[in-house]
Amino acid sequence: MKVGIIAGIVEGTRTGIGTYTYTLVQSLKDIDYQNEYFTVSRKKLNPNFVDKDDQMIIPTLGLLDYFQSGFFAWQFIILPLKLRRHHELSLVHDPFNLACFALFDIPFKKVVTIHDIAPIVNENNFRKIFVLLHKIMLPRVIKKTNIIITDSHFSKGEIVRYLHVNPDRIRVIYPAIDRRFHPLPMPQAWSILKKYKIPQNFILYVGATHRQKNVQALLRAYATIKRKISHTLVIVGPKIYGGKTELSKLIKNLNLEDDVIFTGYVADEDLPAFYNGASIFVFPSLYEGFGLPPLEAMACGTPVITSNRASLPEAVGDAGIMVDPDDIEGLAKAMVKLTTDEELRQTMIKRGLERVKLFSPEKAAAATIEVYREVLGID
């Protein structure tokens, strides 16, 4: 079989879905020498990621590349119309919720990964245009696709409940943890962290900063304990969906200007050093389709505190400390406990390193290949 994987989301700086796509493509090529896989993107991708002969370039028209809306114009119009010419493909997999065949159909078998439906379930946490896109496009995607992959049983339940999808059309495949996340020698990690002027003792959060991620609760909890633990709070990731303005005001009101470091986006090759150098990792998100950052932290040997909501208990299991993300006092107590109780830290580190073995790239790729074979009727 010849599979086209839509990889426009991998271009430039990568966040969650881009990381999912990147890891999936690499893993498929690592374990499967029988079938052919091609990435489909607007621009040439890094040859360290995928060979140039395995890339299908469908460029954006003119100035569209310079506007955020250019991606959606490419995704929904340019891509499906031009993709029809690639008759050699037998199946297309779009790892982006709002798949390329939402408006214009394509003459191939189709698989989509719907990671979560947060913009439908939690409208107030997202831009109105993004909510509207999901409400209009997602039902069209679901109607046209052959099989839906999703990241957790929690997300499967949400898709069935809110979008009235037959559960028999959905396959749960846990995302893989990228191989670059593993314990590093501390001198190696700190040689990288020095570039970012990160202090020796710090608490880490990795992810976007829109309301759903609940970084506000993390800041409030941290403000109550900063004098007890002598740790800086380091927040890695883009400030988006209004997060920059809201968080800046909150930090000022809590007198945290000298205690919180925003790094912005961190290069992929540097991110493992942050996980390795952190004393603890805290992820109090209100809603996740899966939640890779806590597992990435565990893979680097860092103990984790996370939310007891949505898919996070399913992903983390007993390898992380679960808290109610609305309980500021409970979150603060957990942060103090995990930074000061060395016996507990070592217990959680061991559990985390064992837990992440469940989420290997090989396992995720093999399960995805089985979905492709099912769609194409290959025994």
Contacts in CASP RR format, 6 or more apart in sequence:
PFRMAT RR
TARGET T0000
AUTHOR 0000-0000-0000
METHOD contacts of the structure
MODEL  1
MKVGIIAGIVEGTRTGIGTYTYTLVQSLKDIDYQNEYFTVSRKKLNPNFV
DKDDQMIIPTLGLLDYFQSGFFAWQFIILPLKLRRHHELSLVHDPFNLAC
FALFDIPFKKVVTIHDIAPIVNENNFRKIFVLLHKIMLPRVIKKTNIIIT
DSHFSKGEIVRYLHVNPDRIRVIYPAIDRRFHPLPMPQAWSILKKYKIPQ
NFILYVGATHRQKNVQALLRAYATIKRKISHTLVIVGPKIYGGKTELSKL
IKNLNLEDDVIFTGYVADEDLPAFYNGASIFVFPSLYEGFGLPPLEAMAC
GTPVITSNRASLPEAVGDAGIMVDPDDIEGLAKAMVKLTTDEELRQTMIK
RGLERVKLFSPEKAAAATIEVYREVLGID
1 35 0 8 1.000
1 36 0 8 1.000
1 90 0 8 1.000
1 91 0 8 1.000
1 372 0 8 1.000
1 373 0 8 1.000
1 376 0 8 1.000
1 378 0 8 1.000
2 35 0 8 1.000
2 36 0 8 1.000
2 37 0 8 1.000
2 38 0 8 1.000
2 88 0 8 1.000
2 89 0 8 1.000
2 90 0 8 1.000
2 91 0 8 1.000
3 28 0 8 1.000
3 35 0 8 1.000
3 36 0 8 1.000
3 37 0 8 1.000
3 38 0 8 1.000
3 89 0 8 1.000
3 90 0 8 1.000
3 91 0 8 1.000
3 92 0 8 1.000
3 93 0 8 1.000
3 372 0 8 1.000
4 37 0 8 1.000
4 38 0 8 1.000
4 39 0 8 1.000
4 40 0 8 1.000
4 56 0 8 1.000
4 89 0 8 1.000
4 91 0 8 1.000
4 92 0 8 1.000
4 93 0 8 1.000
5 21 0 8 1.000
5 24 0 8 1.000
5 25 0 8 1.000
5 28 0 8 1.000
5 37 0 8 1.000
5 38 0 8 1.000
5 39 0 8 1.000
5 40 0 8 1.000
5 92 0 8 1.000
5 93 0 8 1.000
5 94 0 8 1.000
5 95 0 8 1.000
6 21 0 8 1.000
6 40 0 8 1.000
6 41 0 8 1.000
6 75 0 8 1.000
6 79 0 8 1.000
6 92 0 8 1.000
6 93 0 8 1.000
6 94 0 8 1.000
6 95 0 8 1.000
6 96 0 8 1.000
6 99 0 8 1.000
6 100 0 8 1.000
7 21 0 8 1.000
7 25 0 8 1.000
7 39 0 8 1.000
7 40 0 8 1.000
7 41 0 8 1.000
7 45 0 8 1.000
7 50 0 8 1.000
8 40 0 8 1.000
8 41 0 8 1.000
8 42 0 8 1.000
8 71 0 8 1.000
8 74 0 8 1.000
8 75 0 8 1.000
8 96 0 8 1.000
9 17 0 8 1.000
9 18 0 8 1.000
9 21 0 8 1.000
9 95 0 8 1.000
9 96 0 8 1.000
10 18 0 8 1.000
10 21 0 8 1.000
10 22 0 8 1.000
10 25 0 8 1.000
10 39 0 8 1.000
10 41 0 8 1.000
10 45 0 8 1.000
10 49 0 8 1.000
11 41 0 8 1.000
11 42 0 8 1.000
11 43 0 8 1.000
11 45 0 8 1.000
13 238 0 8 1.000
13 265 0 8 1.000
14 22 0 8 1.000
14 268 0 8 1.000
15 207 0 8 1.000
15 208 0 8 1.000
15 238 0 8 1.000
16 292 0 8 1.000
17 95 0 8 1.000
17 96 0 8 1.000
17 97 0 8 1.000
17 115 0 8 1.000
18 95 0 8 1.000
19 178 0 8 1.000
19 292 0 8 1.000
20 95 0 8 1.000
20 113 0 8 1.000
20 115 0 8 1.000
20 175 0 8 1.000
20 292 0 8 1.000
21 95 0 8 1.000
22 49 0 8 1.000
22 178 0 8 1.000
23 175 0 8 1.000
23 176 0 8 1.000
23 177 0 8 1.000
23 178 0 8 1.000
23 361 0 8 1.000
23 364 0 8 1.000
24 95 0 8 1.000
24 176 0 8 1.000
24 361 0 8 1.000
24 364 0 8 1.000
24 365 0 8 1.000
24 368 0 8 1.000
25 37 0 8 1.000
25 39 0 8 1.000
25 49 0 8 1.000
25 50 0 8 1.000
26 49 0 8 1.000
26 50 0 8 1.000
26 361 0 8 1.000
27 176 0 8 1.000
27 361 0 8 1.000
27 362 0 8 1.000
27 364 0 8 1.000
27 365 0 8 1.000
28 37 0 8 1.000
28 365 0 8 1.000
28 368 0 8 1.000
28 369 0 8 1.000
29 37 0 8 1.000
29 50 0 8 1.000
29 54 0 8 1.000
30 361 0 8 1.000
30 362 0 8 1.000
30 365 0 8 1.000
31 362 0 8 1.000
31 365 0 8 1.000
31 366 0 8 1.000
31 369 0 8 1.000
32 365 0 8 1.000
32 369 0 8 1.000
35 369 0 8 1.000
35 372 0 8 1.000
36 54 0 8 1.000
37 54 0 8 1.000
38 54 0 8 1.000
38 55 0 8 1.000
38 56 0 8 1.000
38 89 0 8 1.000
39 45 0 8 1.000
39 49 0 8 1.000
39 50 0 8 1.000
39 54 0 8 1.000
39 55 0 8 1.000
39 56 0 8 1.000
40 56 0 8 1.000
40 58 0 8 1.000
40 79 0 8 1.000
40 83 0 8 1.000
40 92 0 8 1.000
41 55 0 8 1.000
41 56 0 8 1.000
41 57 0 8 1.000
41 58 0 8 1.000
42 57 0 8 1.000
42 58 0 8 1.000
42 59 0 8 1.000
42 60 0 8 1.000
42 65 0 8 1.000
42 71 0 8 1.000
42 74 0 8 1.000
43 57 0 8 1.000
43 59 0 8 1.000
44 52 0 8 1.000
44 55 0 8 1.000
44 57 0 8 1.000
45 55 0 8 1.000
56 86 0 8 1.000
58 74 0 8 1.000
58 78 0 8 1.000
58 79 0 8 1.000
58 82 0 8 1.000
58 83 0 8 1.000
60 70 0 8 1.000
60 73 0 8 1.000
60 74 0 8 1.000
60 78 0 8 1.000
61 73 0 8 1.000
61 78 0 8 1.000
64 70 0 8 1.000
64 73 0 8 1.000
64 74 0 8 1.000
72 98 0 8 1.000
72 133 0 8 1.000
75 96 0 8 1.000
75 98 0 8 1.000
75 100 0 8 1.000
76 98 0 8 1.000
76 100 0 8 1.000
76 102 0 8 1.000
76 103 0 8 1.000
76 104 0 8 1.000
76 137 0 8 1.000
77 103 0 8 1.000
77 104 0 8 1.000
79 100 0 8 1.000
80 100 0 8 1.000
80 101 0 8 1.000
80 103 0 8 1.000
80 104 0 8 1.000
80 105 0 8 1.000
80 106 0 8 1.000
81 104 0 8 1.000
83 89 0 8 1.000
83 92 0 8 1.000
83 100 0 8 1.000
83 106 0 8 1.000
84 106 0 8 1.000
84 107 0 8 1.000
89 108 0 8 1.000
90 108 0 8 1.000
90 109 0 8 1.000
90 376 0 8 1.000
91 108 0 8 1.000
91 109 0 8 1.000
91 110 0 8 1.000
91 111 0 8 1.000
91 372 0 8 1.000
91 375 0 8 1.000
91 376 0 8 1.000
92 100 0 8 1.000
92 101 0 8 1.000
92 106 0 8 1.000
92 108 0 8 1.000
92 109 0 8 1.000
92 110 0 8 1.000
92 111 0 8 1.000
93 110 0 8 1.000
93 111 0 8 1.000
93 112 0 8 1.000
93 113 0 8 1.000
93 368 0 8 1.000
93 372 0 8 1.000
94 100 0 8 1.000
94 101 0 8 1.000
94 110 0 8 1.000
94 111 0 8 1.000
94 112 0 8 1.000
94 113 0 8 1.000
95 112 0 8 1.000
95 113 0 8 1.000
96 112 0 8 1.000
96 113 0 8 1.000
97 112 0 8 1.000
97 113 0 8 1.000
97 114 0 8 1.000
97 115 0 8 1.000
97 116 0 8 1.000
97 117 0 8 1.000
97 134 0 8 1.000
97 138 0 8 1.000
97 141 0 8 1.000
98 133 0 8 1.000
98 134 0 8 1.000
98 137 0 8 1.000
98 138 0 8 1.000
98 141 0 8 1.000
99 110 0 8 1.000
99 112 0 8 1.000
99 141 0 8 1.000
99 145 0 8 1.000
100 106 0 8 1.000
101 110 0 8 1.000
101 141 0 8 1.000
101 144 0 8 1.000
101 145 0 8 1.000
102 137 0 8 1.000
102 138 0 8 1.000
102 140 0 8 1.000
102 141 0 8 1.000
102 144 0 8 1.000
103 137 0 8 1.000
103 140 0 8 1.000
105 144 0 8 1.000
109 146 0 8 1.000
109 375 0 8 1.000
109 376 0 8 1.000
110 144 0 8 1.000
110 145 0 8 1.000
110 146 0 8 1.000
110 375 0 8 1.000
111 145 0 8 1.000
111 146 0 8 1.000
111 147 0 8 1.000
111 148 0 8 1.000
111 149 0 8 1.000
111 371 0 8 1.000
111 372 0 8 1.000
111 375 0 8 1.000
112 141 0 8 1.000
112 142 0 8 1.000
112 145 0 8 1.000
112 148 0 8 1.000
112 149 0 8 1.000
113 148 0 8 1.000
113 149 0 8 1.000
113 150 0 8 1.000
113 151 0 8 1.000
114 138 0 8 1.000
114 141 0 8 1.000
114 142 0 8 1.000
114 148 0 8 1.000
114 149 0 8 1.000
114 150 0 8 1.000
114 155 0 8 1.000
114 159 0 8 1.000
115 150 0 8 1.000
115 151 0 8 1.000
115 155 0 8 1.000
115 289 0 8 1.000
115 290 0 8 1.000
116 150 0 8 1.000
116 151 0 8 1.000
116 155 0 8 1.000
116 158 0 8 1.000
116 287 0 8 1.000
116 288 0 8 1.000
116 289 0 8 1.000
116 290 0 8 1.000
116 311 0 8 1.000
117 134 0 8 1.000
117 138 0 8 1.000
117 155 0 8 1.000
117 158 0 8 1.000
117 159 0 8 1.000
117 162 0 8 1.000
117 163 0 8 1.000
118 125 0 8 1.000
118 126 0 8 1.000
118 212 0 8 1.000
118 287 0 8 1.000
118 289 0 8 1.000
119 126 0 8 1.000
119 130 0 8 1.000
119 131 0 8 1.000
119 133 0 8 1.000
119 134 0 8 1.000
120 131 0 8 1.000
120 134 0 8 1.000
120 135 0 8 1.000
120 138 0 8 1.000
120 162 0 8 1.000
120 163 0 8 1.000
121 158 0 8 1.000
121 162 0 8 1.000
121 287 0 8 1.000
122 212 0 8 1.000
122 286 0 8 1.000
122 287 0 8 1.000
123 131 0 8 1.000
124 211 0 8 1.000
125 210 0 8 1.000
125 211 0 8 1.000
125 212 0 8 1.000
125 241 0 8 1.000
125 286 0 8 1.000
125 287 0 8 1.000
126 210 0 8 1.000
126 212 0 8 1.000
126 241 0 8 1.000
127 241 0 8 1.000
138 163 0 8 1.000
139 163 0 8 1.000
142 148 0 8 1.000
142 163 0 8 1.000
142 165 0 8 1.000
146 375 0 8 1.000
147 169 0 8 1.000
147 170 0 8 1.000
147 171 0 8 1.000
147 371 0 8 1.000
147 374 0 8 1.000
147 375 0 8 1.000
148 159 0 8 1.000
148 165 0 8 1.000
148 169 0 8 1.000
148 170 0 8 1.000
148 171 0 8 1.000
149 170 0 8 1.000
149 171 0 8 1.000
149 172 0 8 1.000
149 173 0 8 1.000
149 368 0 8 1.000
149 371 0 8 1.000
150 156 0 8 1.000
150 159 0 8 1.000
150 170 0 8 1.000
150 171 0 8 1.000
150 172 0 8 1.000
150 173 0 8 1.000
150 289 0 8 1.000
151 172 0 8 1.000
151 173 0 8 1.000
151 174 0 8 1.000
151 175 0 8 1.000
151 289 0 8 1.000
151 290 0 8 1.000
151 291 0 8 1.000
151 311 0 8 1.000
152 172 0 8 1.000
152 174 0 8 1.000
152 289 0 8 1.000
152 290 0 8 1.000
152 311 0 8 1.000
152 314 0 8 1.000
152 315 0 8 1.000
153 172 0 8 1.000
153 311 0 8 1.000
153 314 0 8 1.000
154 289 0 8 1.000
154 310 0 8 1.000
154 311 0 8 1.000
154 314 0 8 1.000
155 172 0 8 1.000
155 289 0 8 1.000
155 290 0 8 1.000
155 311 0 8 1.000
156 167 0 8 1.000
156 170 0 8 1.000
156 172 0 8 1.000
157 167 0 8 1.000
158 289 0 8 1.000
159 165 0 8 1.000
159 170 0 8 1.000
160 166 0 8 1.000
160 167 0 8 1.000
160 170 0 8 1.000
171 367 0 8 1.000
171 371 0 8 1.000
173 364 0 8 1.000
173 367 0 8 1.000
173 368 0 8 1.000
173 371 0 8 1.000
174 290 0 8 1.000
174 315 0 8 1.000
174 358 0 8 1.000
174 359 0 8 1.000
174 363 0 8 1.000
174 364 0 8 1.000
175 290 0 8 1.000
175 292 0 8 1.000
175 359 0 8 1.000
175 364 0 8 1.000
176 359 0 8 1.000
176 360 0 8 1.000
176 361 0 8 1.000
176 362 0 8 1.000
176 363 0 8 1.000
176 364 0 8 1.000
176 365 0 8 1.000
177 292 0 8 1.000
177 295 0 8 1.000
177 296 0 8 1.000
177 299 0 8 1.000
177 356 0 8 1.000
177 359 0 8 1.000
177 360 0 8 1.000
177 361 0 8 1.000
178 296 0 8 1.000
178 361 0 8 1.000
179 361 0 8 1.000
180 268 0 8 1.000
180 269 0 8 1.000
180 271 0 8 1.000
180 272 0 8 1.000
181 271 0 8 1.000
181 272 0 8 1.000
181 275 0 8 1.000
181 296 0 8 1.000
181 299 0 8 1.000
181 300 0 8 1.000
182 272 0 8 1.000
182 299 0 8 1.000
182 300 0 8 1.000
183 276 0 8 1.000
183 300 0 8 1.000
183 301 0 8 1.000
183 353 0 8 1.000
184 272 0 8 1.000
184 273 0 8 1.000
184 276 0 8 1.000
184 300 0 8 1.000
186 276 0 8 1.000
186 277 0 8 1.000
188 273 0 8 1.000
189 272 0 8 1.000
189 273 0 8 1.000
189 276 0 8 1.000
189 277 0 8 1.000
190 273 0 8 1.000
190 277 0 8 1.000
192 270 0 8 1.000
192 273 0 8 1.000
193 273 0 8 1.000
193 274 0 8 1.000
193 277 0 8 1.000
195 270 0 8 1.000
196 261 0 8 1.000
196 263 0 8 1.000
196 266 0 8 1.000
196 270 0 8 1.000
197 261 0 8 1.000
198 232 0 8 1.000
198 234 0 8 1.000
198 261 0 8 1.000
198 263 0 8 1.000
198 274 0 8 1.000
199 232 0 8 1.000
201 229 0 8 1.000
201 230 0 8 1.000
201 231 0 8 1.000
201 232 0 8 1.000
201 279 0 8 1.000
202 231 0 8 1.000
202 232 0 8 1.000
202 233 0 8 1.000
202 234 0 8 1.000
202 261 0 8 1.000
202 277 0 8 1.000
202 278 0 8 1.000
202 279 0 8 1.000
203 222 0 8 1.000
203 231 0 8 1.000
203 232 0 8 1.000
203 233 0 8 1.000
203 234 0 8 1.000
203 278 0 8 1.000
203 279 0 8 1.000
203 280 0 8 1.000
203 281 0 8 1.000
203 282 0 8 1.000
203 335 0 8 1.000
203 339 0 8 1.000
204 234 0 8 1.000
204 236 0 8 1.000
204 274 0 8 1.000
204 275 0 8 1.000
204 277 0 8 1.000
204 278 0 8 1.000
204 280 0 8 1.000
204 281 0 8 1.000
204 282 0 8 1.000
204 297 0 8 1.000
204 302 0 8 1.000
205 215 0 8 1.000
205 218 0 8 1.000
205 233 0 8 1.000
205 234 0 8 1.000
205 235 0 8 1.000
205 236 0 8 1.000
205 281 0 8 1.000
205 282 0 8 1.000
205 283 0 8 1.000
206 236 0 8 1.000
206 237 0 8 1.000
206 271 0 8 1.000
206 274 0 8 1.000
206 275 0 8 1.000
206 281 0 8 1.000
206 283 0 8 1.000
206 293 0 8 1.000
206 296 0 8 1.000
206 297 0 8 1.000
207 213 0 8 1.000
207 236 0 8 1.000
207 237 0 8 1.000
207 238 0 8 1.000
207 293 0 8 1.000
208 237 0 8 1.000
208 238 0 8 1.000
208 239 0 8 1.000
208 240 0 8 1.000
208 241 0 8 1.000
209 215 0 8 1.000
209 235 0 8 1.000
209 237 0 8 1.000
209 238 0 8 1.000
209 239 0 8 1.000
209 240 0 8 1.000
209 241 0 8 1.000
209 243 0 8 1.000
209 244 0 8 1.000
209 247 0 8 1.000
210 240 0 8 1.000
210 241 0 8 1.000
210 242 0 8 1.000
210 243 0 8 1.000
211 241 0 8 1.000
211 243 0 8 1.000
211 246 0 8 1.000
211 286 0 8 1.000
212 285 0 8 1.000
212 286 0 8 1.000
212 287 0 8 1.000
213 285 0 8 1.000
213 286 0 8 1.000
214 284 0 8 1.000
214 285 0 8 1.000
214 286 0 8 1.000
214 307 0 8 1.000
214 325 0 8 1.000
215 235 0 8 1.000
215 243 0 8 1.000
215 247 0 8 1.000
215 284 0 8 1.000
216 246 0 8 1.000
216 247 0 8 1.000
216 250 0 8 1.000
217 284 0 8 1.000
217 325 0 8 1.000
217 326 0 8 1.000
217 328 0 8 1.000
217 331 0 8 1.000
218 233 0 8 1.000
218 282 0 8 1.000
218 284 0 8 1.000
218 331 0 8 1.000
219 233 0 8 1.000
219 247 0 8 1.000
219 250 0 8 1.000
219 251 0 8 1.000
219 254 0 8 1.000
219 256 0 8 1.000
219 260 0 8 1.000
220 250 0 8 1.000
220 254 0 8 1.000
220 328 0 8 1.000
221 284 0 8 1.000
221 328 0 8 1.000
221 329 0 8 1.000
221 330 0 8 1.000
221 331 0 8 1.000
221 332 0 8 1.000
221 335 0 8 1.000
222 233 0 8 1.000
222 256 0 8 1.000
222 259 0 8 1.000
222 260 0 8 1.000
222 332 0 8 1.000
222 335 0 8 1.000
223 254 0 8 1.000
223 255 0 8 1.000
223 256 0 8 1.000
224 328 0 8 1.000
224 329 0 8 1.000
224 332 0 8 1.000
225 332 0 8 1.000
225 335 0 8 1.000
225 336 0 8 1.000
226 233 0 8 1.000
226 256 0 8 1.000
226 259 0 8 1.000
228 336 0 8 1.000
229 335 0 8 1.000
229 336 0 8 1.000
229 339 0 8 1.000
229 340 0 8 1.000
231 279 0 8 1.000
231 339 0 8 1.000
232 259 0 8 1.000
232 260 0 8 1.000
232 261 0 8 1.000
233 256 0 8 1.000
233 259 0 8 1.000
233 260 0 8 1.000
233 261 0 8 1.000
234 260 0 8 1.000
234 261 0 8 1.000
234 263 0 8 1.000
234 274 0 8 1.000
234 278 0 8 1.000
235 260 0 8 1.000
235 261 0 8 1.000
235 262 0 8 1.000
235 263 0 8 1.000
235 264 0 8 1.000
236 263 0 8 1.000
236 264 0 8 1.000
236 266 0 8 1.000
236 271 0 8 1.000
236 274 0 8 1.000
237 262 0 8 1.000
237 263 0 8 1.000
237 264 0 8 1.000
237 265 0 8 1.000
237 266 0 8 1.000
238 264 0 8 1.000
238 265 0 8 1.000
239 247 0 8 1.000
239 262 0 8 1.000
239 264 0 8 1.000
251 257 0 8 1.000
251 260 0 8 1.000
263 274 0 8 1.000
266 274 0 8 1.000
271 296 0 8 1.000
272 300 0 8 1.000
275 281 0 8 1.000
275 296 0 8 1.000
275 297 0 8 1.000
275 299 0 8 1.000
275 300 0 8 1.000
275 301 0 8 1.000
275 302 0 8 1.000
276 300 0 8 1.000
276 301 0 8 1.000
276 302 0 8 1.000
277 302 0 8 1.000
278 297 0 8 1.000
278 302 0 8 1.000
279 302 0 8 1.000
279 339 0 8 1.000
280 302 0 8 1.000
280 303 0 8 1.000
280 304 0 8 1.000
280 305 0 8 1.000
280 335 0 8 1.000
280 338 0 8 1.000
280 339 0 8 1.000
280 345 0 8 1.000
281 293 0 8 1.000
281 294 0 8 1.000
281 297 0 8 1.000
281 302 0 8 1.000
281 303 0 8 1.000
281 304 0 8 1.000
281 305 0 8 1.000
282 304 0 8 1.000
282 305 0 8 1.000
282 306 0 8 1.000
282 331 0 8 1.000
282 335 0 8 1.000
283 291 0 8 1.000
283 293 0 8 1.000
283 294 0 8 1.000
283 297 0 8 1.000
283 304 0 8 1.000
283 305 0 8 1.000
283 306 0 8 1.000
283 307 0 8 1.000
283 312 0 8 1.000
284 305 0 8 1.000
284 306 0 8 1.000
284 307 0 8 1.000
284 323 0 8 1.000
284 325 0 8 1.000
284 331 0 8 1.000
285 291 0 8 1.000
285 306 0 8 1.000
285 307 0 8 1.000
285 309 0 8 1.000
285 310 0 8 1.000
285 312 0 8 1.000
285 325 0 8 1.000
286 307 0 8 1.000
286 309 0 8 1.000
286 310 0 8 1.000
286 325 0 8 1.000
287 309 0 8 1.000
287 310 0 8 1.000
288 307 0 8 1.000
288 309 0 8 1.000
288 310 0 8 1.000
288 311 0 8 1.000
288 312 0 8 1.000
288 315 0 8 1.000
289 310 0 8 1.000
289 311 0 8 1.000
290 311 0 8 1.000
290 315 0 8 1.000
291 311 0 8 1.000
291 312 0 8 1.000
291 315 0 8 1.000
294 304 0 8 1.000
294 306 0 8 1.000
294 312 0 8 1.000
294 315 0 8 1.000
294 316 0 8 1.000
294 320 0 8 1.000
295 315 0 8 1.000
295 316 0 8 1.000
295 355 0 8 1.000
295 356 0 8 1.000
295 359 0 8 1.000
297 303 0 8 1.000
297 304 0 8 1.000
298 304 0 8 1.000
298 316 0 8 1.000
298 319 0 8 1.000
298 320 0 8 1.000
298 352 0 8 1.000
298 353 0 8 1.000
298 355 0 8 1.000
298 356 0 8 1.000
299 352 0 8 1.000
299 353 0 8 1.000
299 356 0 8 1.000
301 349 0 8 1.000
301 352 0 8 1.000
301 353 0 8 1.000
302 349 0 8 1.000
303 320 0 8 1.000
303 321 0 8 1.000
303 338 0 8 1.000
303 344 0 8 1.000
303 345 0 8 1.000
303 348 0 8 1.000
303 349 0 8 1.000
303 352 0 8 1.000
304 316 0 8 1.000
304 319 0 8 1.000
304 320 0 8 1.000
304 321 0 8 1.000
304 348 0 8 1.000
304 352 0 8 1.000
305 320 0 8 1.000
305 321 0 8 1.000
305 323 0 8 1.000
305 331 0 8 1.000
305 334 0 8 1.000
305 335 0 8 1.000
305 338 0 8 1.000
306 312 0 8 1.000
306 316 0 8 1.000
306 320 0 8 1.000
306 321 0 8 1.000
306 322 0 8 1.000
306 323 0 8 1.000
307 322 0 8 1.000
307 323 0 8 1.000
307 324 0 8 1.000
307 325 0 8 1.000
308 322 0 8 1.000
308 323 0 8 1.000
308 324 0 8 1.000
308 325 0 8 1.000
309 325 0 8 1.000
312 322 0 8 1.000
313 322 0 8 1.000
316 322 0 8 1.000
316 355 0 8 1.000
317 355 0 8 1.000
318 351 0 8 1.000
319 348 0 8 1.000
319 351 0 8 1.000
319 352 0 8 1.000
319 354 0 8 1.000
319 355 0 8 1.000
320 348 0 8 1.000
320 351 0 8 1.000
320 352 0 8 1.000
321 334 0 8 1.000
321 337 0 8 1.000
321 338 0 8 1.000
321 348 0 8 1.000
323 330 0 8 1.000
323 331 0 8 1.000
323 334 0 8 1.000
324 330 0 8 1.000
324 331 0 8 1.000
325 331 0 8 1.000
337 344 0 8 1.000
338 344 0 8 1.000
338 345 0 8 1.000
338 348 0 8 1.000
339 345 0 8 1.000
372 378 0 8 1.000
373 379 0 8 1.000
END
